[in-house]
Amino acid sequence: MSVPSAGSQLAQLDEAVHLGNLGRGTELYEAGDPADRVLILREGRVKTWVHGPGGKHCLFQIVEPGEIFGEEGLVGGDVRSASAEVLERSAITMVPTRAAVRFAEETPEFWTGFADLLQKRVRRLEEQLQWVSFLEVEQRIARLLLRWTQDELAECVELRLSQKDLAGLIGATRETTSSALNRLQRAGCIDIRRRCVAVRSYAGLRAHCGELEQDRDHAVALAPTPLDRVRAVGR
């Protein structure tokens, strides 16, 4: 069972509540709130994050369509460990935690999809930890842009992510991130536009990725692609 299938099954429960047309900035829950709902993202994108000292915040992840999030209650948690906010117009489904747990207990194969989701998130976090430890900011941005655009088929793809959020994902300050974006633009790799960063040269981005030990095991991720089209990732 794939992760989207696991989410789809939860979404079909009688107790499920479906919400659509949620605008950017809509707060879904805050860290410390009761973990009384499990959520499934049907459309759009959502970010999860926590507050830090001095008004700073740490961005944990970008939730993609089909993924389950806010799953603390499924693994015994009583409260939210992070906050969740809509990044772009989204549709979600909320399922009471008790109903989700009951379904999971009655459907053993559900845990296969759930385990896949957790494994995917762990891989992302491990990868980003290596980026922060071993790569310059430009290299982190290049890898993140390639990750976001690699699986997209459309000519133009936009992710409405602020530079502040982008900085949070790569472990840098907003100012350093802005300077790195400008350098990548001067190098001809990207084009900074209103609300988005357009990828101009995949070969250029790959040249700015730097080298990591893990690349030997994930050569496909940085391999040349025949497509050198303009795709966009929101700024």
URQUIVEN-V490564 format. One record per residue. N is the residue number from 1. RES is the residue in three letters. NEAR is the number of other C-alpha atoms within 12 Angstrom. Layout:
N & RES & NEAR
N & RES & NEAR
This chain:
1 & MET & 19
2 & SER & 21
3 & VAL & 30
4 & PRO & 26
5 & SER & 25
6 & ALA & 34
7 & GLY & 40
8 & SER & 30
9 & GLN & 31
10 & LEU & 43
11 & ALA & 33
12 & GLN & 20
13 & LEU & 25
14 & ASP & 16
15 & GLU & 21
16 & ALA & 26
17 & VAL & 21
18 & HIS & 25
19 & LEU & 22
20 & GLY & 20
21 & ASN & 17
22 & LEU & 25
23 & GLY & 22
24 & ARG & 23
25 & GLY & 22
26 & THR & 24
27 & GLU & 22
28 & LEU & 35
29 & TYR & 30
30 & GLU & 22
31 & ALA & 24
32 & GLY & 19
33 & ASP & 21
34 & PRO & 23
35 & ALA & 32
36 & ASP & 26
37 & ARG & 35
38 & VAL & 42
39 & LEU & 39
40 & ILE & 43
41 & LEU & 42
42 & ARG & 31
43 & GLU & 27
44 & GLY & 29
45 & ARG & 36
46 & VAL & 44
47 & LYS & 41
48 & THR & 34
49 & TRP & 31
50 & VAL & 25
51 & HIS & 20
52 & GLY & 13
53 & PRO & 8
54 & GLY & 7
55 & GLY & 8
56 & LYS & 18
57 & HIS & 26
58 & CYS & 27
59 & LEU & 32
60 & PHE & 32
61 & GLN & 33
62 & ILE & 34
63 & VAL & 34
64 & GLU & 31
65 & PRO & 27
66 & GLY & 31
67 & GLU & 39
68 & ILE & 44
69 & PHE & 47
70 & GLY & 45
71 & GLU & 38
72 & GLU & 30
73 & GLY & 28
74 & LEU & 32
75 & VAL & 22
76 & GLY & 15
77 & GLY & 21
78 & ASP & 21
79 & VAL & 24
80 & ARG & 29
81 & SER & 24
82 & ALA & 31
83 & SER & 33
84 & ALA & 35
85 & GLU & 36
86 & VAL & 33
87 & LEU & 34
88 & GLU & 31
89 & ARG & 24
90 & SER & 31
91 & ALA & 31
92 & ILE & 40
93 & THR & 37
94 & MET & 36
95 & VAL & 37
96 & PRO & 30
97 & THR & 31
98 & ARG & 26
99 & ALA & 26
100 & ALA & 41
101 & VAL & 27
102 & ARG & 19
103 & PHE & 28
104 & ALA & 27
105 & GLU & 15
106 & GLU & 12
107 & THR & 18
108 & PRO & 16
109 & GLU & 19
110 & PHE & 29
111 & TRP & 27
112 & THR & 20
113 & GLY & 27
114 & PHE & 34
115 & ALA & 22
116 & ASP & 23
117 & LEU & 28
118 & LEU & 21
119 & GLN & 16
120 & LYS & 21
121 & ARG & 23
122 & VAL & 16
123 & ARG & 17
124 & ARG & 23
125 & LEU & 21
126 & GLU & 16
127 & GLU & 26
128 & GLN & 31
129 & LEU & 19
130 & GLN & 24
131 & TRP & 31
132 & VAL & 26
133 & SER & 17
134 & PHE & 21
135 & LEU & 25
136 & GLU & 24
137 & VAL & 36
138 & GLU & 38
139 & GLN & 34
140 & ARG & 39
141 & ILE & 45
142 & ALA & 44
143 & ARG & 39
144 & LEU & 33
145 & LEU & 44
146 & LEU & 37
147 & ARG & 26
148 & TRP & 27
149 & THR & 35
150 & GLN & 31
151 & ASP & 16
152 & GLU & 20
153 & LEU & 15
154 & ALA & 15
155 & GLU & 19
156 & CYS & 21
157 & VAL & 25
158 & GLU & 29
159 & LEU & 35
160 & ARG & 30
161 & LEU & 33
162 & SER & 27
163 & GLN & 33
164 & LYS & 24
165 & ASP & 33
166 & LEU & 40
167 & ALA & 32
168 & GLY & 34
169 & LEU & 36
170 & ILE & 39
171 & GLY & 34
172 & ALA & 32
173 & THR & 22
174 & ARG & 23
175 & GLU & 17
176 & THR & 23
177 & THR & 30
178 & SER & 25
179 & SER & 20
180 & ALA & 30
181 & LEU & 36
182 & ASN & 23
183 & ARG & 24
184 & LEU & 34
185 & GLN & 26
186 & ARG & 16
187 & ALA & 22
188 & GLY & 21
189 & CYS & 36
190 & ILE & 38
191 & ASP & 27
192 & ILE & 28
193 & ARG & 20
194 & ARG & 16
195 & ARG & 19
196 & CYS & 26
197 & VAL & 37
198 & ALA & 35
199 & VAL & 43
200 & ARG & 32
201 & SER & 32
202 & TYR & 35
203 & ALA & 25
204 & GLY & 29
205 & LEU & 38
206 & ARG & 35
207 & ALA & 22
208 & HIS & 32
209 & CYS & 31
210 & GLY & 24
211 & GLU & 22
212 & LEU & 24
213 & GLU & 14
214 & GLN & 19
215 & ASP & 19
216 & ARG & 12
217 & ASP & 11
218 & HIS & 15
219 & ALA & 14
220 & VAL & 16
221 & ALA & 24
222 & LEU & 30
223 & ALA & 22
224 & PRO & 18
225 & THR & 19
226 & PRO & 10
227 & LEU & 20
228 & ASP & 24
229 & ARG & 23
230 & VAL & 25
231 & ARG & 33
232 & ALA & 35
233 & VAL & 37
234 & GLY & 31
235 & ARG & 31
